[in-house]
Amino acid sequence: MNAPHAPLSPLTTGSASLQHQWLPFTPNREFKSAPQMFGSAKDQYFYDLDGRPVLDAGSGLFTTPAGHCRAEIAEAVHAQLLSLDFSPSFLRAHPKSFELSTRIAQLLPQGIGKLFFVSSGSEAVDTAMKICLAYQRAVGAPGRTMFVSRERAYHGVNFGGVALSGMVNNRRAFSNIVHGVVHMRDTWLEENRYVTGQPEHGRELADDLLRLILLHGAENIAACVVEPIAGSTGVLVPPKGYLERLREICTAHGILLVFDEVICGFGRTGEAFASQSFGVTPDLITMAKAITNGAVPMAAVAVADHVHDAIVNSAPDGAIEFFHGYTWSAHPVASAAALAALDIYRDERLFERAQSLSGYFLEQIATLAELPIVTDIRGYGMLAGIDVQSDGKPGRRGHLLQRKLYDAGLHLKTTGDCAIVAPQFVFDREHIDQTVDVLRNTLLSFGA
Ligand SMILES: Cc1ncc(COP(=O)(O)O)c(C=O)c1O
């Protein structure tokens, strides 16, 4: 395999050239002493600065299921930049984002037909929280200001999302700012160890929502926010009946149900949205990641018509109904990229491809269970989590694993001591075999 373009020049100035950028979620000092960088990408591969291929088994960061550097997206972006590079998103608009909202609405579950565009998953989550508060106020329940979330959740890094999150490192320094968020237990259970697909046990964990209602009063709770599959925390697939039960409780108590589908959205579970894979329709869905196949930042909140209408129709004529928005909301270039990405997903039937490749993918990943270092494997659709035995300091081994994988020619994300595999939908079986081989050999290199 050759790099699609000439490799970029090596870092000629050594550490001096790296000193001004502060990298997110990265040990900066380690990175700068031994950087692991990508210089280019094409289809299923990244290429490092020397042109060495690195198979992308993480779809970038869950962003790029259609493969890298798709000409159709590049051309759409180029044309958009030459025709309308920017349009203010307040009081003005442009046709592309309306076209995009229509296209996404066609993919969404029935009844969820309004799209509010933003630029990141974190913005989508905080926007969804505000929509929930605005809705409760509009329907005469302004006292409903609390949110129920879940342990081991990841809902981005803005203050609302951090308060919802259930991962301690993300919370410990920042979670005291936004109050009124309470957490259900996560859905990991010993009995479900090594189960791929939806586990049998754990439906009753949804009754944590009832306990929180009993403790705090439904009249104080605006919404329950969950990832259908908790992704970043290591792929916790909802037990059978769990999401249904959450839906039932929310409906009975006037609580909005929000699915954070920032990772799941656009085919990761084999359907356009996890909501459809699991047959449960929430009131709001957040989405980001694959909306433009990773080419341009964009995200959105999909809102049930009844929620949107309650907010919009409760405002006086001529008034702004929702005091919220971003300079980059519905950016024309991002809209053009998203439309081109959706065309690719449709024309190449990539969600169906994800669905049909999933069986083989999960079967092959499951073979890693025989390695002594592996302590659990979970998965659904084109997403799997592999837990490795801690070396005593949580996260250290997982971190070393992803560095070793890069050196061995494989890219994926680790969280703590869990490797998260999220193959591109354009993978062939050989790419899955290659992923599993590199994982196996790298895991074996740790010894027992
Ligand atoms: C479920 C979920 N919500 C929100 C986010 C935050 O998205 P972003 O990093 O685009 O702000 C993520 C990111 O991984 C996510 O997985």
The ligand as an SDF file (V2000), in Angstrom:
LIG
                    3D

 16 16  0  0  0  0  0  0  0  0999 V2000
  -22.3350   10.2250   23.1430 C   0  0  0  0  0  0  0  0  0  0  0  0
  -21.4850   11.4490   22.9370 C   0  0  0  0  0  0  0  0  0  0  0  0
  -22.0050   12.6510   23.1940 N   0  0  0  0  0  0  0  0  0  0  0  0
  -21.2980   13.7760   23.0160 C   0  0  0  0  0  0  0  0  0  0  0  0
  -20.0120   13.7270   22.5570 C   0  0  0  0  0  0  0  0  0  0  0  0
  -19.2290   14.9880   22.3740 C   0  0  0  0  0  0  0  0  0  0  0  0
  -18.9920   15.2280   21.0310 O   0  0  0  0  0  0  0  0  0  0  0  0
  -17.8810   16.2900   20.5800 P   0  0  0  0  0  0  0  0  0  0  0  0
  -16.5640   15.6960   20.9040 O   0  0  0  0  0  0  0  0  0  0  0  0
  -18.1340   16.4450   19.0950 O   0  0  0  0  0  0  0  0  0  0  0  0
  -18.1530   17.5580   21.3090 O   0  0  0  0  0  0  0  0  0  0  0  0
  -19.4290   12.4900   22.2720 C   0  0  0  0  0  0  0  0  0  0  0  0
  -18.0460   12.3970   21.7840 C   0  0  0  0  0  0  0  0  0  0  0  0
  -17.4650   11.3570   21.6690 O   0  0  0  0  0  0  0  0  0  0  0  0
  -20.1830   11.3160   22.4770 C   0  0  0  0  0  0  0  0  0  0  0  0
  -19.6680   10.1130   22.2520 O   0  0  0  0  0  0  0  0  0  0  0  0
  1  2  1  0
  2  3  1  0
  2 15  2  0
  3  4  2  0
  4  5  1  0
  5  6  1  0
  5 12  2  0
  6  7  1  0
  7  8  1  0
  8  9  2  0
  8 10  1  0
  8 11  1  0
 12 13  1  0
 12 15  1  0
 13 14  2  0
 15 16  1  0
M  END
$$$$
